[in-house]
Amino acid sequence: MTESPYVFVTTYAAHNSINGSCYRLELDDFDDFDEFMTHCSGLFSNESDPSIMFVDWSSCLKSFIIEHGIDPIAFKIAELNKHDREVIAAFYEVFDTHNKPESEDHLHSILNRFKGNFATGGDFAEHQWRENAESQGIELTGLIGQLAIDWERTWDADFGFEYVKIKFLNQNYFFENTNSSSFDS
């Protein structure tokens, strides 16, 4: 796995002092939230009641960490590969920001709704059309040369209702439209 998701940890007292300490911790080094918080408290054992503060974190964790808290699901996200972390981050950049995933099943449900990265909606529409035709056993050889399809209009007129395009980290992420399906696993 390339770069592990990280968070910079300090305390309010350390943050406000000239010689305060700040530590970069990788979330996948910890089994869960409790182990992480115990470790954080130990880093600041010189304080009688350390008030833990997060000052920076990986972009894939943006929706799951704030200055004074970290969602325990962030540790499950840290276990995913880089691509899957980015898919989850893209989804939560736009959707369901108040209803965070509570389980790995929910994370996998989001990943199952991810359809790929494409340069344009037209590229995605063409890909989906071809994939759907092949899955239905439709032979495309010879047919494609006789059709002139405006894939961008196909995206705008039809596919845009079934799928959602999210711009994230300078890429377009395509998902099944969450309004047309439930997130039950």
Buried (B, 14 or more C-beta within 10 A) or exposed (E): EEEBBBBEBBBBBBBEEEEBEBBEBEBBEBEEBEEBBEBBBEBBEEEEEBEBBBEEBBEBBEBBBEEEEBBBBBBBBBBBEBEBBBBBBBBBBBBBEEEBBEEBEBBBBBBEBBBBBBEEBBBBBBBBBEEEBEEEEEEEEEEEEEEEEEBBEBBBEEBBEBBBBBEBEEEBBBBBEBEEEEBEE
